Every structure is written in C-alpha cells, then in structure tokens.
C-alpha cells in the first residue's frame, strides 16, 4: 500500500486533511476514469434501455481498469452494506437509489452517482472480485486508501420537457457557482450561499439533509459542505483541500424522505436534479478533477 502523507488541521473537532501533490495526482487518475464513464453514459442512456444496464456498464469498466466501485459495501445508513456500484435516481428520487430493472422512458430525468478508487498496487485484483457479494466488498471499501473520485451527473432521457431542462440548467449553474466560491480564504458558508441564493432566486428548493464533503484518501471526510449557508461563516478554505460540491435542487420544496430502494425522494413528489464535481482548492482557484470537458458544460 502507498503510504499517504498529508498535512492535518483540526477545527471544531473535525479533522481536515490538506492533500499532498502525490494524493492529488492519484485522485486525478481515478477522476479521469470516472469522467470517461459519464461520457460513455451519454450514449448508453436513451428511451427503452433497462436502468440496470447503467450498473452493468460501470461494473464492466471497473474490472477492465482495475478500479474499485467504492459504494459497494458502504454503510449508507438505510442499507448496510450498500449493494451497488452506482446510485441511479429517477425523476423525484434525490439520492442513494438502487439501480433497478425498469425501462427508462422518453422525458425521464436520471442522475447517476458513483465513487471509484484506482488500484495501483497489490491491494487487490478488481477483475477477480465478486461485486454481487456486498458483504465481501466491505473489506475493500473500508480499507482502500488511495486516489478516490466522486461525481454525479444528470442525464435527460430522450426529449425532455421545458420543466426538466430548466431544472437541469439551474442545477448545473448552481454547481459551478458553488465551485467558483471555493477560493482560498473564503469560507464554507460562501459556497452554500452562492448555490442557495441562485437556486432559490429561480424558485427552486435546495436540499439540506444531504451535503458535499471532503475526499481522499477515503470517500467521505470532513469538512461537510452544505449547499446553503451564510457568507463569511464556517470553516475557512485552505490550499490543498479536496472537496465535492453536489447540489440537489428540487422544482418544489427542499424537504426529502427515504423510500426504500428508491433512496431519498422529494417529500412533495416534485422533480429533483443533481450535479457533482470533485475539485482541489488551490492558490489560483478551484481545479476540477472530475471534469468531462469544457467547464460550465461538463
């Protein structure tokens, strides 16, 4: 195993790690694979496909690239261990939904979220792992230390309504506004405020129960990054932090509830959208690791 070296700071009982150049390089490699998967999904996702084909596609790439699907085996709270490489959330589903054997139809809005870790040592041979045995995957999920990548992307299934397209556009813009606020010297509240002010100004609800977070060398670390907040409040951002911003924006109210294999859903049945990028806070501004191409578009 690689011995990771990073600087640790402590703030209000949270342990924050400032990532080394080596760690960021490893996360960039994993992030490139994850971004390429999302690019591949653009062609795969269309009316009439079985949603579970998305899960199968991701698993196949993971085995080919020796990448661990780090969501398999995680303690999600409602399901332990979580049994899939992806979360596939449809229409009013907000997060953590299972990929299921249902046909996608024209006009659907689907969000695909995943966390990957590129194995570059002798930790394991991913091609030989049994992804269907989530219990056996717990060991690899809990003990992997390396280049972690986390990103969610929203996809329109065929031609979608103006309501869906507007929601997608606002959510993506909110993501990039949040990232733009992630500058050295700013605070966590500046990120959340940028997202909340824009999305609520457009008449949408900003989910508050699920937030962004630090990443690397494990998948969920401090600090937590809410998508709402007060400017000038919260932890000050430092060079070397690696964070995710992942706003979940609803056409209706912000409140959500858990609904079994459908994961978290909007309480009022309204549509929900999510985009998520992982990035590094640098002295020259945020650098997106999970970019799929031209920023602001992908």
ROZA-921515 format. One record per residue (C-alpha): residue number from 1; x, y, z. Coordinates in pm, 1 decimal, padded with zeros to 6 digits. Example, Ala and Ser with C-alpha at 12.3 -4.5 7.8 and 13.67 -1.06 7.14 Angstrom:
# ROZA-921515
> pos, east, north, up
> 1, 01230.0, -00450.0, 00780.0
> 2, 01367.0, -00106.0, 00714.0
END
This chain:
# ROZA-921515
> pos, east, north, up
> 1, 00000.0, 00000.0, 00000.0
> 2, 00112.8, 00355.6, -00071.1
> 3, 00198.3, 00549.7, 00241.6
> 4, -00001.1, 00870.0, 00208.8
> 5, 00142.6, 01189.6, 00353.8
> 6, -00069.7, 01492.9, 00410.6
> 7, -00095.6, 01784.0, 00648.4
> 8, -00370.2, 01759.6, 00909.4
> 9, -00554.7, 02055.6, 01059.8
> 10, -00817.5, 02041.1, 01332.4
> 11, -01121.1, 02268.5, 01356.0
> 12, -01413.3, 02229.7, 01593.4
> 13, -01340.7, 01856.1, 01641.7
> 14, -01328.9, 01798.3, 01263.1
> 15, -01010.9, 01654.7, 01116.0
> 16, -00929.3, 01823.4, 00786.1
> 17, -00650.5, 01693.0, 00562.9
> 18, -00463.0, 01910.8, 00317.2
> 19, -00370.3, 01680.4, 00034.0
> 20, -00019.4, 01625.2, -00096.3
> 21, 00074.6, 01656.7, -00462.7
> 22, 00100.3, 01277.3, -00478.7
> 23, -00251.4, 01231.4, -00340.3
> 24, -00396.8, 01484.3, -00582.7
> 25, -00224.5, 01308.8, -00874.5
> 26, -00381.5, 00979.0, -00768.8
> 27, -00726.6, 01134.8, -00737.8
> 28, -00685.0, 01291.6, -01081.2
> 29, -00622.5, 00947.6, -01233.4
> 30, -00935.1, 00799.3, -01073.3
> 31, -01134.3, 01108.3, -01166.5
> 32, -01037.6, 01074.9, -01533.1
> 33, -01178.1, 00721.3, -01539.5
> 34, -01496.8, 00833.1, -01365.9
> 35, -01541.7, 01125.3, -01605.4
> 36, -01492.5, 00891.0, -01901.9
> 37, -01767.2, 00666.1, -01763.6
> 38, -02008.3, 00959.5, -01752.0
> 39, -01911.6, 01044.1, -02110.7
> 40, -01988.2, 00684.6, -02209.1
> 41, -02326.0, 00704.0, -02037.1
> 42, -02429.4, 00985.5, -02270.0
> 43, -02455.0, 00729.6, -02548.8
> 44, -02595.1, 00447.0, -02336.6
> 45, -02881.2, 00634.7, -02171.3
> 46, -03179.3, 00652.5, -02404.5
> 47, -03550.4, 00565.4, -02401.0
> 48, -03618.1, 00193.7, -02370.5
> 49, -03298.1, 00078.4, -02201.5
> 50, -03311.0, -00112.6, -01875.7
> 51, -03181.9, 00112.2, -01597.1
> 52, -02969.3, -00176.1, -01469.6
> 53, -02759.6, -00157.1, -01787.6
> 54, -02602.9, 00152.8, -01630.9
> 55, -02486.4, -00051.0, -01330.7
> 56, -02356.7, -00327.2, -01557.4
> 57, -02163.9, -00078.0, -01770.1
> 58, -01994.3, 00076.2, -01466.3
> 59, -01903.3, -00262.6, -01322.5
> 60, -01753.9, -00371.4, -01653.7
> 61, -01532.5, -00062.0, -01677.1
> 62, -01422.1, -00105.1, -01314.7
> 63, -01299.1, -00457.4, -01382.6
> 64, -01126.0, -00351.6, -01705.5
> 65, -00949.1, -00054.8, -01544.1
> 66, -00873.6, -00215.0, -01201.6
> 67, -01092.4, 00041.8, -01028.0
> 68, -01281.7, -00030.5, -00708.0
> 69, -01650.3, 00071.5, -00703.9
> 70, -01630.8, 00211.3, -00352.9
> 71, -02006.3, 00244.0, -00296.7
> 72, -02042.1, -00134.9, -00284.5
> 73, -02002.5, -00226.9, 00081.6
> 74, -02051.8, 00118.0, 00231.8
> 75, -02278.2, 00169.2, 00533.3
> 76, -02536.0, 00401.9, 00377.1
> 77, -02743.9, 00411.2, 00695.0
> 78, -03062.2, 00270.1, 00546.6
> 79, -02878.9, -00017.6, 00378.4
> 80, -02564.9, -00180.1, 00514.8
> 81, -02379.5, -00279.1, 00310.6
> 82, -02493.1, -00084.1, 00003.8
> 83, -02504.6, -00341.2, -00279.4
> 84, -02435.6, -00143.3, -00598.6
> 85, -02158.5, 00044.4, -00777.1
> 86, -02397.0, 00325.0, -00871.1
> 87, -02685.4, 00521.9, -00733.5
> 88, -02944.2, 00572.5, -01009.0
> 89, -03208.6, 00828.9, -00917.0
> 90, -03510.5, 00882.4, -01140.5
> 91, -03726.9, 01197.0, -01155.8
> 92, -03836.7, 01268.5, -00793.7
> 93, -03559.6, 01049.0, -00648.3
> 94, -03290.2, 01263.9, -00489.3
> 95, -03002.2, 01033.1, -00386.8
> 96, -02893.2, 00679.9, -00289.6
> 97, -03149.8, 00498.7, -00506.8
> 98, -03076.7, 00145.7, -00629.6
> 99, -03027.1, 00073.8, -00999.3
> 100, -03332.2, -00138.9, -01087.1
> 101, -03469.4, -00344.9, -01373.6
> 102, -03706.5, -00083.4, -01510.4
> 103, -03723.4, 00068.0, -01856.8
> 104, -03627.9, 00432.6, -01897.4
> 105, -03885.7, 00627.9, -02092.4
> 106, -03887.5, 00941.3, -02303.8
> 107, -03877.1, 01251.8, -02084.9
> 108, -03724.4, 01091.3, -01775.3
> 109, -03453.0, 01263.5, -01574.0
> 110, -03190.8, 01025.8, -01432.7
> 111, -02898.6, 01106.2, -01205.2
> 112, -02604.4, 00863.4, -01184.9
> 113, -02368.1, 00889.1, -00887.2
> 114, -02057.6, 00679.4, -00819.4
> 115, -01734.7, 00672.6, -00617.1
> 116, -01429.9, 00499.6, -00764.9
> 117, -01077.2, 00418.4, -00646.4
> 118, -00797.2, 00325.7, -00886.3
> 119, -00585.5, 00037.4, -00751.1
> 120, -00220.6, 00090.7, -00842.3
> 121, -00051.5, -00150.6, -00602.7
> 122, -00107.5, -00508.5, -00489.2
> 123, -00408.6, -00427.9, -00269.3
> 124, -00637.1, -00638.4, -00489.8
> 125, -00715.1, -00750.5, -00844.1
> 126, -01051.9, -00589.3, -00909.7
> 127, -01127.3, -00820.7, -01202.8
> 128, -01145.2, -01113.8, -00959.7
> 129, -01379.1, -00953.6, -00705.0
> 130, -01742.9, -01060.0, -00672.7
> 131, -01938.7, -00736.0, -00691.5
> 132, -02261.1, -00926.7, -00625.2
> 133, -02137.7, -01018.6, -00276.0
> 134, -02159.1, -00684.4, -00097.4
> 135, -02052.6, -00839.7, 00233.0
> 136, -01722.0, -00948.3, 00080.6
> 137, -01672.9, -00599.0, -00066.0
> 138, -01690.2, -00432.0, 00276.3
> 139, -01323.3, -00513.2, 00342.1
> 140, -01207.4, -00347.2, 00021.2
> 141, -01435.4, -00046.7, 00067.5
> 142, -01321.9, 00011.9, 00425.9
> 143, -00951.1, -00049.3, 00371.3
> 144, -00885.5, 00118.3, 00039.4
> 145, -00654.8, 00418.4, 00072.2
> 146, -00570.2, 00590.5, -00249.6
> 147, -00699.0, 00801.8, -00532.0
> 148, -01072.9, 00841.5, -00470.9
> 149, -01307.6, 01004.8, -00724.2
> 150, -01669.1, 01106.2, -00661.5
> 151, -01909.7, 01255.1, -00915.8
> 152, -02279.7, 01255.7, -01002.2
> 153, -02423.6, 01361.3, -01336.2
> 154, -02776.1, 01417.0, -01462.5
> 155, -02896.1, 01283.6, -01797.6
> 156, -03204.4, 01366.5, -02000.0
> 157, -03367.5, 01053.1, -02141.5
> 158, -03458.4, 01143.3, -02498.1
> 159, -03651.1, 01466.7, -02538.0
> 160, -03748.9, 01617.9, -02203.5
> 161, -03995.9, 01886.0, -02102.7
> 162, -03905.2, 02250.5, -02054.6
> 163, -03953.6, 02196.4, -01680.2
> 164, -03687.2, 01924.1, -01675.7
> 165, -03446.4, 02116.3, -01897.3
> 166, -03475.1, 02431.5, -01687.3
> 167, -03416.9, 02231.8, -01368.4
> 168, -03105.6, 02073.5, -01518.5
> 169, -02971.6, 02410.0, -01631.3
> 170, -03028.3, 02576.9, -01294.2
> 171, -02873.7, 02286.1, -01102.4
> 172, -02561.9, 02282.6, -01320.3
> 173, -02521.9, 02658.8, -01291.6
> 174, -02563.9, 02632.3, -00914.0
> 175, -02285.2, 02373.0, -00905.6
> 176, -02042.8, 02596.5, -01091.0
> 177, -02134.8, 02899.8, -00882.6
> 178, -02056.2, 02698.5, -00570.9
> 179, -01722.7, 02585.6, -00712.8
> 180, -01634.3, 02943.5, -00809.9
> 181, -01681.9, 03045.7, -00445.9
> 182, -01434.7, 02780.7, -00326.5
> 183, -01133.6, 03011.3, -00310.1
> 184, -00850.8, 03017.5, -00059.0
> 185, -00958.9, 03246.6, 00226.4
> 186, -01331.1, 03208.8, 00163.9
> 187, -01544.6, 03000.4, 00398.1
> 188, -01774.9, 02701.0, 00363.5
> 189, -02073.9, 02932.6, 00404.1
> 190, -01969.4, 03123.8, 00091.6
> 191, -02010.2, 02807.3, -00115.6
> 192, -02354.2, 02725.4, 00021.9
> 193, -02470.5, 03085.1, -00008.3
> 194, -02371.8, 03105.9, -00375.2
> 195, -02575.5, 02792.9, -00450.8
> 196, -02874.4, 02878.3, -00234.3
> 197, -02904.6, 03238.3, -00347.7
> 198, -02901.9, 03141.5, -00714.4
> 199, -03130.6, 02834.8, -00696.7
> 200, -03386.6, 02985.5, -00460.6
> 201, -03379.6, 03303.3, -00665.9
> 202, -03501.0, 03092.5, -00957.2
> 203, -03782.8, 02948.3, -00743.9
> 204, -03630.3, 02609.6, -00662.9
> 205, -03578.4, 02421.5, -00336.2
> 206, -03224.8, 02334.6, -00217.9
> 207, -03198.6, 02000.1, -00035.0
> 208, -03048.2, 02049.3, 00311.3
> 209, -03030.8, 01697.1, 00453.5
> 210, -02754.7, 01576.7, 00217.4
> 211, -02431.6, 01770.6, 00161.0
> 212, -02094.7, 01773.0, -00010.3
> 213, -01778.7, 01671.9, 00173.2
> 214, -01404.5, 01627.1, 00177.3
> 215, -01248.6, 01341.9, -00021.7
> 216, -00931.1, 01135.4, -00004.6
> 217, -00780.9, 00906.4, 00093.1
> 218, -01129.2, 00777.8, 00187.1
> 219, -01460.9, 00859.1, 00022.6
> 220, -01628.6, 01072.9, 00290.6
> 221, -01422.7, 01307.9, 00505.2
> 222, -01451.6, 01641.3, 00680.8
> 223, -01540.4, 01911.5, 00612.8
> 224, -01908.8, 01880.0, 00531.5
> 225, -02011.9, 02123.6, 00256.9
> 226, -02381.1, 02227.2, 00276.4
> 227, -02545.5, 02371.9, -00033.1
> 228, -02699.9, 02652.6, 00169.7
> 229, -02538.2, 02892.9, 00410.0
> 230, -02433.9, 03237.7, 00524.6
> 231, -02143.3, 03415.5, 00355.0
> 232, -01840.3, 03462.2, 00575.1
> 233, -01941.3, 03179.7, 00809.4
> 234, -01794.6, 02833.2, 00860.8
> 235, -01454.1, 02675.5, 00810.7
> 236, -01202.8, 02882.3, 00616.4
> 237, -01087.8, 02721.6, 00290.4
> 238, -00720.0, 02630.1, 00262.5
> 239, -00497.3, 02539.8, -00027.6
> 240, -00480.3, 02161.3, -00064.8
> 241, -00836.3, 02081.7, 00041.6
> 242, -01016.3, 01839.7, -00191.3
> 243, -01395.2, 01872.6, -00179.3
> 244, -01712.7, 01770.0, -00353.7
> 245, -01997.0, 02008.3, -00425.2
> 246, -02314.0, 01821.8, -00519.8
> 247, -02627.0, 02040.5, -00504.7
> 248, -02958.8, 01857.0, -00512.5
> 249, -03216.6, 02103.2, -00643.7
> 250, -03593.5, 02042.9, -00648.0
> 251, -03868.4, 02204.1, -00851.2
> 252, -04071.9, 02210.1, -00530.0
> 253, -03982.6, 02224.0, -00162.5
> 254, -03639.3, 02124.1, -00026.5
> 255, -03766.1, 01854.8, 00212.4
> 256, -03694.1, 01486.4, 00144.1
> 257, -03769.5, 01145.0, 00291.1
> 258, -03636.1, 00790.5, 00248.4
> 259, -03837.1, 00543.5, 00041.1
> 260, -03664.3, 00205.3, 00043.4
> 261, -03482.4, 00110.7, -00277.0
> 262, -03583.2, 00446.0, -00427.9
> 263, -03348.8, 00609.3, -00178.6
> 264, -03424.3, 00967.1, -00080.3
> 265, -03718.5, 01124.0, -00262.0
> 266, -03874.4, 01468.2, -00259.7
> 267, -04142.3, 01488.8, 00006.3
> 268, -04386.0, 01666.6, -00225.2
> 269, -04321.0, 01446.7, -00529.7
> 270, -04150.2, 01724.7, -00725.7
> 271, -03860.1, 01665.7, -00964.3
> 272, -03504.1, 01666.8, -00833.3
> 273, -03172.5, 01714.4, -01012.2
> 274, -02810.4, 01676.1, -00904.2
> 275, -02468.7, 01750.0, -01048.0
> 276, -02148.0, 01684.1, -00856.0
> 277, -01782.0, 01762.5, -00916.0
> 278, -01473.6, 01689.4, -00709.1
> 279, -01208.3, 01961.1, -00704.8
> 280, -00893.6, 02090.5, -00539.7
> 281, -00873.7, 02428.2, -00365.5
> 282, -00557.7, 02595.7, -00498.5
> 283, -00399.8, 02940.2, -00463.8
> 284, -00505.2, 03006.5, -00823.2
> 285, -00866.0, 02899.8, -00768.5
> 286, -01054.8, 02567.5, -00770.6
> 287, -00931.6, 02297.5, -01010.3
> 288, -01196.6, 02042.5, -01108.6
> 289, -01070.7, 01682.8, -01108.1
> 290, -01384.3, 01513.3, -01244.4
> 291, -01422.3, 01743.1, -01545.4
> 292, -01571.9, 01584.0, -01856.8
> 293, -01459.8, 01862.8, -02088.0
> 294, -01545.0, 02228.3, -02126.7
> 295, -01628.4, 02367.1, -01782.8
> 296, -01976.3, 02506.1, -01743.3
> 297, -02094.5, 02245.0, -01993.6
> 298, -01937.8, 01932.1, -01846.8
END
